[in-house]
Amino acid sequence: MTVLLIVLALLFLPIAIMPLPIAARIVFGLCSVFCIFLAVVLAKRRLILDERGVTAKGAFGAKHVAWDEVDHYTFWSMNQNAAYVAGAQGGVVGALVAVAVVAAVRAARSSGKQSNRRFNQGRLTLVTKAGAKLVIDARYADVIAALDYAFTELHARLRGKPQDFSPFTLGETELRHAKKGAIGLPDIQHVGCGGARITIKKRDKRLAWAGAHMKSIKNVMLFLETVAEKGLVINANAEVFMPPTVLDKLRASASRQAAMPQARVVDRR
């Protein structure tokens, strides 16, 4: 991004000194100055993560959040092309076809490539108990390594607290939604993750039982990890970024599901 801004500034600058109307020269001159300003600001952005917390340094100061101060986080991830489709469709649920994790496991084994490990568009927002926020997104270099580290530290601490997956509440035998009520875990066909949304598909039903934007679900990656631990299948779009700790749980659940013998009904009447 910084390099692109510098290139744009260099393109605008010669135009600003060309024999054009004064208004046009001012506009191109301001565009060049603005691009240089943004390039300097972005070049000074730094993200430092360690066992104590995360520090975001910028041109105008620094912000620090300790892991132990985090009340919850929100996260969403989306392929850039999918974002364009979702915008064109007006956010219609089902506009994007999710790729089953089972298929992703098989594809990864056959091609040697790992799905769900690209981060094109999205944001991790840490929210402290006092309400302060710190954002980790693609504007930082090596953002994937930063996300992996952050999720590891966050989940290790959040697992020791009462689970908060609002608007969902996950129990031992049922999943509850703030507006939709409760559904038994055996009645869930799968949990979908795609188009920056989480959907709950009930068995033998065409439409989703419940759904929510990823960013509106507290601790959404921990939610998916915990759901997978309970044996439910997660159908995830291959472009949705997931940290290794979560991805391993999803793949283990998918592998168990794929290894189960298929039920066959025999009519002996």
C-alpha positions in Angstrom: 0.0 0.0 0.0 2.8 2.4 0.9 4.5 1.8 -2.5 1.3 2.3 -4.3 0.7 5.6 -2.6 4.2 6.8 -3.5 3.7 5.8 -7.2 0.4 7.7 -7.2 2.1 10.7 -5.7 4.8 10.6 -8.4 2.1 10.4 -11.1 0.1 13.3 -9.7 3.1 15.6 -9.2 4.1 16.1 -12.9 0.4 16.8 -13.8 0.2 19.4 -11.0 3.0 21.5 -12.7 1.7 21.1 -16.2 0.2 24.2 -18.0 -3.4 23.3 -16.9 -6.1 25.5 -15.4 -5.2 26.6 -11.9 -8.0 24.6 -10.3 -6.8 21.4 -11.9 -3.3 22.0 -10.8 -4.4 22.6 -7.3 -6.4 19.4 -7.2 -3.6 17.3 -8.6 -1.1 19.0 -6.2 -3.3 18.3 -3.2 -3.7 14.6 -4.3 0.1 14.3 -4.5 0.6 15.8 -1.1 -2.2 13.6 0.4 -0.7 10.4 -1.1 2.7 11.3 0.4 1.1 12.0 3.8 -0.7 8.6 3.8 2.5 6.8 2.7 4.4 8.3 5.6 1.6 7.5 8.1 1.3 3.9 6.9 5.1 3.4 6.9 5.2 4.3 10.6 2.6 1.7 11.5 4.0 -1.1 13.6 2.4 -4.0 15.5 4.3 -5.6 18.4 2.9 -8.8 19.9 4.4 -10.7 22.9 3.2 -12.8 25.8 2.0 -9.8 27.6 -0.2 -8.2 24.9 -0.2 -6.2 21.7 1.0 -2.7 20.9 0.0 -0.8 17.8 2.4 2.1 17.0 1.5 4.8 14.5 2.6 8.2 13.3 0.5 9.8 16.1 1.2 7.6 19.1 0.9 4.1 20.4 -1.9 1.9 21.9 -1.3 -1.1 24.1 -3.8 -3.8 25.1 -2.8 -6.6 27.5 -4.2 -10.0 26.7 -5.5 -10.3 30.3 -7.5 -7.0 29.8 -9.4 -8.4 26.8 -13.1 -8.9 27.5 -13.9 -10.3 24.1 -13.0 -10.0 20.4 -14.8 -9.7 17.1 -13.5 -11.0 13.8 -14.5 -11.3 10.2 -12.7 -12.6 7.1 -13.8 -12.5 3.5 -12.4 -13.0 0.1 -12.2 -9.7 -1.8 -14.1 -11.1 -4.8 -16.7 -12.5 -2.4 -17.1 -9.1 -1.0 -18.0 -7.7 -4.4 -20.5 -10.5 -4.9 -22.1 -9.9 -1.5 -22.4 -6.2 -2.3 -24.0 -6.8 -5.6 -26.4 -9.3 -4.0 -27.4 -7.0 -1.2 -26.2 -9.4 1.4 -28.6 -12.2 0.4 -27.9 -15.3 2.5 -26.9 -18.2 0.3 -25.6 -16.0 -2.5 -22.2 -17.6 -1.9 -21.8 -21.4 -2.0 -19.7 -22.6 1.0 -17.0 -25.2 0.4 -17.3 -28.1 2.9 -14.4 -28.6 5.2 -14.4 -32.3 4.3 -13.8 -31.3 0.7 -11.1 -28.9 1.7 -9.3 -31.6 3.7 -9.3 -33.9 0.6 -8.2 -31.0 -1.7 -5.4 -30.0 0.6 -4.1 -33.5 0.8 -4.2 -34.0 -3.0 -2.8 -30.6 -4.0 -0.4 -30.0 -1.0 -1.9 -26.5 -0.5 -3.6 -25.4 2.6 -7.0 -23.7 2.5 -8.3 -21.1 4.9 -4.8 -19.6 5.4 -5.1 -16.5 3.2 -6.2 -13.2 4.7 -7.4 -10.8 1.9 -10.0 -8.8 3.7 -11.1 -8.7 7.3 -10.5 -7.4 10.8 -9.7 -8.6 14.3 -10.9 -6.1 17.0 -9.9 -6.6 20.6 -12.3 -5.1 23.1 -11.1 -4.5 26.7 -13.1 -4.6 29.8 -13.0 -0.8 29.9 -14.3 -0.6 26.3 -11.1 0.3 24.6 -10.5 -1.2 21.1 -7.4 -2.3 19.1 -7.6 -3.4 15.5 -5.5 -5.9 13.6 -6.0 -5.9 9.9 -4.3 -6.3 6.5 -2.7 -2.8 6.7 0.0 -4.4 8.8 2.8 -6.5 7.2 2.9 -10.2 8.2 -0.7 -9.9 9.4 -1.2 -13.7 9.2 1.5 -14.3 11.7 0.1 -11.6 13.9 -3.4 -13.1 13.8 -2.1 -16.6 14.5 -0.3 -15.3 17.6 -3.2 -13.2 18.8 -5.7 -16.1 18.5 -3.4 -18.4 20.4 -3.0 -16.0 23.3 -6.7 -15.0 23.3 -8.2 -18.5 23.3 -5.9 -19.7 26.0 -7.3 -17.0 28.3 -10.9 -17.0 27.1 -11.3 -20.7 27.7 -10.8 -20.1 31.4 -13.7 -17.7 31.5 -17.5 -18.1 31.1 -18.0 -18.5 27.3 -19.6 -15.6 25.6 -20.6 -16.2 22.0 -23.4 -13.6 21.8 -25.9 -13.7 20.2 -25.4 -17.5 20.5 -25.2 -19.5 23.7 -23.6 -23.0 23.4 -24.7 -25.6 26.0 -23.9 -29.3 26.4 -26.9 -30.5 24.4 -28.3 -27.4 22.6 -27.4 -24.2 20.8 -29.5 -21.1 21.7 -29.9 -17.9 19.6 -31.0 -14.7 21.2 -34.0 -14.4 18.8 -34.5 -17.8 17.3 -34.6 -19.8 20.5 -32.9 -23.2 21.0 -32.0 -26.1 18.8 -30.6 -29.5 19.9 -27.1 -30.2 18.8 -28.1 -33.5 17.1 -30.6 -31.5 15.0 -27.9 -29.3 13.5 -26.8 -30.6 10.0 -23.8 -28.2 9.8 -22.6 -24.8 10.7 -21.8 -22.7 7.7 -19.0 -20.0 7.4 -18.8 -17.9 4.3 -19.5 -14.5 2.9 -18.5 -13.1 6.4 -21.5 -14.8 7.9 -22.2 -17.8 10.2 -25.3 -19.8 9.5 -26.8 -22.8 11.4 -28.4 -25.3 9.1 -31.1 -27.6 10.6 -31.5 -31.1 9.4 -34.1 -31.6 6.6 -34.6 -27.9 6.2 -33.8 -25.9 3.1 -33.3 -22.5 4.8 -30.9 -21.8 7.6 -32.3 -22.0 11.1 -30.3 -18.9 12.2 -27.5 -16.7 11.0 -25.4 -13.7 11.9 -22.5 -11.7 10.5 -19.2 -13.0 11.8 -18.3 -9.6 13.2 -21.5 -9.5 15.3 -20.6 -12.8 17.1 -18.3 -12.4 20.1 -15.2 -14.6 20.0 -16.4 -16.2 16.7 -13.3 -18.3 16.1 -13.5 -19.8 19.6 -17.2 -20.4 18.9 -16.4 -22.4 15.8 -13.6 -24.3 17.6 -15.9 -25.2 20.4 -18.7 -26.3 18.1 -16.2 -28.5 16.2 -15.1 -30.1 19.5 -18.7 -31.2 20.0 -18.6 -33.1 16.8 -20.6 -30.8 14.5 -19.5 -30.3 10.9 -18.3 -26.8 9.9 -18.8 -25.9 6.2 -16.4 -23.1 5.6 -15.6 -21.2 2.5 -12.0 -21.9 1.6 -11.2 -18.1 1.6 -12.2 -17.6 5.2 -9.1 -17.2 7.2 -8.7 -19.5 10.2 -5.8 -19.9 12.6 -4.1 -23.3 12.8 -5.6 -24.1 16.3 -9.2 -23.6 14.9 -8.5 -25.2 11.6 -7.1 -28.4 13.2 -10.3 -28.8 15.2 -12.4 -28.3 12.1 -10.5 -30.8 10.1 -10.5 -33.4 12.9 -14.3 -33.0 13.1 -14.6 -33.3 9.3 -12.4 -36.4 9.2 -14.5 -38.1 11.9 -17.6 -37.3 10.0 -16.1 -38.5 6.7 -15.0 -41.8 8.3 -18.5 -42.6 9.7 -20.2 -45.4 7.9 -23.2 -44.4 5.8 -26.6 -45.3 7.1 -28.7 -47.5 4.9 -32.4 -48.2 5.3 -33.6 -51.7 4.2 -37.3 -52.3 3.9 -37.8 -56.0 4.7 -41.6 -55.9 4.5 
